[in-house]
Amino acid sequence: MRYILGIDIGTTAIKGAVIGEDGKIYGTKTSEYPLTTLPTGEVEADLQLYINAFTQSIKGAVEDAKVDVADIKCVGFSSTAETCVFLDKYNEPLCKVIAWMDTRATKEAEYLTAHFDKKDIINKVGFDGIYAIHPVSKILAVKNKTPEIFEKTRMFAQIKDYFIYRLTGEYYTDHSTASDHGFFDITNRCYWNEMLEFAGIKEEYLPKLVEPGTELGTISREAALEFGLDPETKINVGAFDQGCGAIGAGNTKPGIASESTGSALVTVATIDALNPDSQGDVPTLCSGIPGKYMYQPYCTGSIIMKWYRDIFCEAEKMVEEQTGLNAYTQMDEMVKATPAGADGLIMLPYFQGSGIPELNEKAEGVYYGINAGHTRGHFIRAIMEGLAIALKRMLECEEKLGATMTEIRSLGGGSKSKAWCQIKADILDMPVKVINNSESTPCMGCAILAGVANGMWNSIDEATEKFVTIKETYYPNPDNKEIYENVYNKYVEVTKALNPTFK
């Protein structure tokens, strides 16, 4: 048996998974790290926290799998696409890692958007403007606020690029990851020279570009010793986490969409080519599948659920500590005991700005319609319903651009909630299918890319057809159709009324 080590570098954790050529997961390890969030929009962490989690996840997954490291033939990567690392000439960090959702660069994003022609931005970046999440905005913010760091930087890397360097001694990134940077040309799949020149970024200080799923070579001997891997192990560049998650969910062709409810709520629809009529309001990126593209709208996700648990569910956390019954499972039961529509309570889930169709980075979370009869169950259900409506609005925008979908495949931590999956099916009015090993789909996706490149399987489609299986399907409840149509309309009305007030 040959194995692949899939590594997913997420927002607050790194997960390693050892996956066999039979498509089964033999061992996993997830290592978390804290982010520091400031009221002014900065979200960051020490690079050493990532390094520690990376090391623990690799060694822990291999130990859990109980396989000989000589049988792990390759390592594949999945990661966020906008988490920035600034490195000096010695490849040491010059400042803290800037997380993808950091909004310190809002003014810089507005400045870049104003400078370039909108049609150019749409054609090059796939958005209708440059946003604070884009690394080009973050880099410009560092240049403006801490110029000494910018001047000393000799590699503007993303977090995946850094760990590829740690394993190979070279900096590489792939088209799908680079396509959310703001200085990558998604049409021609190369760096956008005009943007680099305007921002003052030298291309020599950026990683080399390759297609998603490219095998880069063999691990360095030093890295093999450091991370406990075989010195003959091949390293694969992998892809953006949402692209990997889509592959791991079998979302490789039109008709199937996937949604991931994790730290962010993201939906992906795979498309074969760019739509010339796109106005950039639906973010369009390079897919994890070489040559293809994907629509990838997003907004804040279950980080809101974590916030609610941490602040308002002390009793449930105590029960979890004493009995092992997960606090989220207890919250699910409260939701099931609460009627559809949460008795008029509506939640606008805008903790880090709103997604499409507004794409307002300044939007903030809102509870609307609170009355004395509302319980914690109502507040939790309103979060779930609000995010499901946000998902519906994203899918509607994708459909207007020609994306087709007859089912949604659900991944991420939110897919473990039966109440939430049913709410999504009811509000979307289409089946929601939960994938087996849904929390490991990014690892599975990057493992498929690595396995195909390594010769274990003939193609991505062959691997997904063999290994992606459905755990459970949730069908829309017709009794809730009218209720949710009314909730949806009220949600849109409230959003339109409040959106101009977010400044």
N, C-alpha and C positions, 0 to 999 in steps of 0.2 A: 504494500500500500504506500502510495506517495501522498504527501500532505502539503498544504499551503498554510502559511500564517497570515491571516488577514488582520490588519491593524486599522482601527477607526479612531481618529483623533477628533473628539467632539468638543462641544462648548465647555463642559465642566468635567469631562472624564475621557480617558483613553481605554478602549476595549481591544483586547487581543482575542482571536479565535483561531484554533487549529482545525482546519477543514480537510477532510479526506477527499481523494479523487472520486469517491462514491457520493460526494455531496453532503455527507453527514458532518456535524460539528462534534469534535471529540474532546475539546477542552476550551474553556474561556476564562478570562480574568478581566475585570473592570476596575480601574483605579481612578478615583476622583481627585479633583483639586479645586480649591476655592478661588473665586474671582473677587476682586475688590471693585465694588460699584460705588461711584461718587455721585452726589446730586447734580453735578455739572455735566454728567454724561459719560465720563471716563469709566471704562470697564477694562481691567488689566490684571496681570498676574506675573510673578517671577518666572523666568524661563526654567529655573531649576525645578519648579513644581511639575512642569510638563515632563522634564527629563526623568524625574523620579517615577511619575505615573507610567511613562513609556517603558521604562526598565521593568517595573513591577508587572505590567500587563503582558509583556513578552515572556518573561520568565514564569509568571503565574499560569498563563495559558498553556505553555509547553508542559509544565509540571502537572497541570490538571488533565492534560491529554494522555500523559504517560506514554509518549512515543519517543523513539530514538530521534535526536535532532538531525541525524544524517538522513532521515527519511522526509524531513521538511525541506522540500526542494526549492521553494521560493517564498518571498514575502511580498504581499500586496498592500497598498495604502489607500485609505479613504480619509478625507478630512474636510473641515470647514475651509472655505475659499478666501476668507477675508481677515484672517487672524495674523497680524503683522509682527515680524521679528526684525529688529535692526541690529546688524552685526558689524563689528569692526574688522580691520585687516587680519586680526588673529582669530576671526570667527567667534568672538565673544560678544555677548549682548551688551548694547549700549544703554538700554532702558528696559522697562518691563514690556512684556508681550502685550500688544493691544488687541483685545478680543474683537470678534467680528461685529458685535452689536454696539460697540463704542460709538458715541455720537459727538465726540469732541470736534469733529471736522465738518460740522454742519455749514459753517460760513464758507469754508474752503470749497465744499461741494457746490454751494450756490455760486461762488466765484467762477469755478470751472464750467459750470453749466451755462453761465452768462457769456463766457468767452467763445465757446464753440457753437457752431450752427446746430440746431436741434436735429436736423436730418442726418448730419454727420454723426452725432452721438448715437442716434438710433441704429444707423448702419454699422457703426464700429462696436458699440458697447451693448446694444440690445435693450437699453433702457431709454426712457424719454428724457433723462438727465443724468448727471453725476450725483451720487448720493454719499452720505457720510459713511455708509458701510464700505464703500469702495476703497481699497488700499491706496489708490492715487490721492484721495482726499486725506486719508490719515497721514500719508507721507508728507503732503503739503502742510498739514497742521503741525507736524513735528518740525518741518523746515521753518515755519513762521514763529513757532513758540519756543523751540529749543534748537536754534540753528547749529549749535556746537555738536549736537547728536547727528543731525543731518550731514554735516561736513565730514564727520568721522566714519559715516556708514559706508561700508564697501560691499554689502549685500543686503538688498531689500527683499527679504524672504517671507514666505508664508510658513505656517507652522509645519506643514507636511514637507516643504522644501528643506527645512532645517534638519528634520530627522532622516530624510534621504541622504543629506550630506553626512550625517553621523554614521550612516551605514555604508556609504560608498566613497566618501571624500569629495564628492562633486554635488553642485546644486542643479537640480532639474525640477521643472514643473510641467504639468500637462495642459492641453488646450482647455479642458473643461474647468479646471481650477483657475487658470489664468483668465478665463472669459468673464469672471466676476470681479476683475481688478480695476477696471476703468481705464487702463492703458493697453488693453489687448484688443485687436481687431478681429471680431468674431467672423466677419465675412471672409477675410483672407487668411485668418488663423496665424497671425504674427503680431509682434508688438506694434502699437500705434505710435509711430515716431513723432507725429505732431504733438500728441499729448505728452510724451516723455520730454520733448524739448521744452514745452511750455512750463511743465512742472519742475524742470531741472534735474530729471532723473536720467542717469547714464545707463544705457542698455547693458554695458559691461558689468554693472552692479545688480543685474537681474539674473534669475536662473535661466538655464538653457531650456528651450521649448521642445516638447515632444508630444506625440499623440497619446491619448489616454491608453493605459494598458501596455505601454512600451516597457520591455525588459531592458534594464539599464546595465546589467553586468552582474558581477559577483560581489558579494559582501567583502569589505576589507577585513584583513586578518585581525586588526585591532578591534573592530566592531564585533566580529565573531566571538572573540574572547570576552569582550565587555558584556555582551548581551546573551551569551550562552548558546550561540547558533553555530551550525556547521560552516566551516570556511568555504565550502562549495555552494552555499545558498545563493540563489539568484534574487535580485532586488527588482521589483516592478514599480513603476511610477504611480500606478493606480489612477484615481480620478477624484473629483469633487464628491463630497459625501452624499449629496442628493442624487447625483448621477449614479453612484455606486448603489445607493439604496433602491433606486428605480430598477437597476439590473437585478439586484437581489430579490426584488419583488416580482420579477417577470414582466416589468413594464418596459418592453423593448420595441414596441410597435404601436401604431395608432389603435384606439379602441379601449385601451386600458390606461387608467390614470392611477397614480399612487399619491398618498398623502402621509406625511410623517408629522406626528404630534409629539415633539420633544421640546427642547429649549425654545425652538421656533416652530410655528405651524407652516409647513411648506407643502405645496402640491406640485407634482411633476407630470407633464404630458409630453411624451416623446413625439417628435416630428422629423420628417425626412429632410426638410429644406426650410430656409428662412422665408417668411411671408413678406413680400414687398409692400403690402398694405399696412404693416405693423406701424403703430404710432408710438411704440415703446412703452405703453402703459402696462403691458404684460412682459415682465423681464424674460428675455430670451438668451439662453446660454448654450455653449457647446455641450453636447451630451457626453456621458461617460463612454458611449459607443462611438468609436472613431467615425467621423464624417457626418454624424447626425447632430440634431439640435434638440433642445427641450425648452418648453415654457416652464418657468419656475417662480410663480408668485409666492409671497411669504408674508407673515406677520408674526408678532409675538405669540408663542404657543403655550405649552403646558408649564412654562416657567411661572405663569399666573397661578396654576393649580398648586405648584410647590410653594409659592408665596402664601397662598391661602392656608395651606397645611401648616406651614411654619409659624404663621402669626395667630391663627384662630383655632387650631386643632391640637392644643396641648393635651387634652384628655385622650384623644385618639393616639397620639404619639406615646403617651404613657402606657396605654393598653398594648400597643405594639411592643414596647420594651418589656412588658411583663409577660405577655402571652405569645408574641410572635405574629399576631394578627396585624397585617399591614394597615397603616393608617389610611392609605388610599382605598383599600378594600372597604374599610368602615365608611369612608366618605361616599363610596359608590352606593352603599346601602341607603344612606340618607337621600341620595339622588333618586333612587328607585322608589322611595316612599313619597316623593314630591311630584305633583302632577306636571305633565307636559306644559310648557309655557311658563313654568315657575310662577304661576299666579300673577303675571304681569311684570315681573322683575326682569329687567334687561341689562346685560353686561356688554359694554363695548371693550373688547380685549386689546387695548392699545397701550401696553406697558413700555414698548420701545418704538412708538410710532405706529401708524396704521398701514395695512397692506393695500393692494389694489381693491377697488378702483381709485381710492383717494391718494395712496402713497404719500401720506403726510407724516414726515419724520417727527413733527412736533406734537402729534396727537397723543392724548393721554387716556388712561383707563377711566371708565365711567360706569357706575351703577345707576340705573334710571328706574323710577317707579317704586321706590321702597315704601312699604307700609308696615304697620305694627304687627301684621299677621305673618310676616316673612321670618323664616327660620334659617339656620345655617344650611339646611338642605336646599332651600330656595337659592341661596347665594352661590352654592357650589353648582347646582343645576344651571343657573344663569351663566356661569363661566363656560360650562360645556356647550350650552346652546349658542352662546355668543361666538365661540370659536368655530362651531359647526356652520353658523351663518357666514362667518368670515370665509370659511372654506368654500361654501356655495357661491359666494360672490366672486371668488377667484376662478372657480371652474367656469362660471358664466362668461367671464372675460376671455378665457382660453377658447371657449366654444365659438365666440364671436370671430375669432381669428382662424376658425376652421378645424380646431382640434376636436376629435370625436372621442367619446367615452361612454361606455355602457356599464362599466363597473369601476369601483374604487378599491384599490388594495391599500390596506391600512398597516402602517409600520410605526415603530417608535414606542415609547413608554405609554402613550395614550391608547394604543391598541389593546393594552391589557385590561382596560376598563370596559366591561360589558355594557354598562349604562351609557357610556360615552359613544361606543360603536353604534348602539341602537339609535341614539339621538342623531348621529351623523346620517344613518340610513334614512331616518324619518325626514330630516330637513333636506337632504340631497335628493330624496325620492328615487334612489337607486341602490342596488345591493352594495354593501360594504364587506369586503372579504379580508379577513385577518390571515396573514401569512404565518406558516409555521416558522418558529424562530424569528418572529418579526422584529425583535430587538437586535438581531444580529444581521439584518439585511445589508447594511453598508459593508460589514466584514465579508459577507457572502458575495456581494457584488465585486469588491476588489479582489477577492479570491478567484472568482470566475475570470476576471480580466487577466490575472496572473497565471491561472491554470491554462487558459487558451494560449497565451504567449509562450508558455513553457511546454506546450505540446500535449497536455493531459486531455484536452477536449478540442474538437475541431472548430467550434464556433461558440459565440456567446449565446445564440439562439438554442443550439443543441444543449448546452449546459443548463440554461434556465428551464427548458422544457422537461429535462430530466429531474431537476432538483428543487424547483420552486413548487411547493404544495400549499394547499389552502387548509387552514386549521378550522376556521369557522366562518359562516356567512350570515350576515344580518340583513334581513329584508325590511323594506319600509312598512310601517304599521299604518294602514289606511285611516284608522280612527284618529290619528294625530295630524293628518294632512291639512285640514282647515285651520287647526290651532296654529301650526307652524307657518302657514301662509300669512296669518295675521301678525305673528311675532316677527317674521321676516320683514314685513312692510313697516312695522313700527321701528325696528332696528335701523332700517335705511332712513326713515324719516328723522330719527334722533341723530343719526350720524351726519346727515346733511345739515341739520340745524346747528350742531355743535362744532362741526369741522372748522368754520371760519373763526371760532373763538380760541383755537389752539395756536398760540403765538409764542 
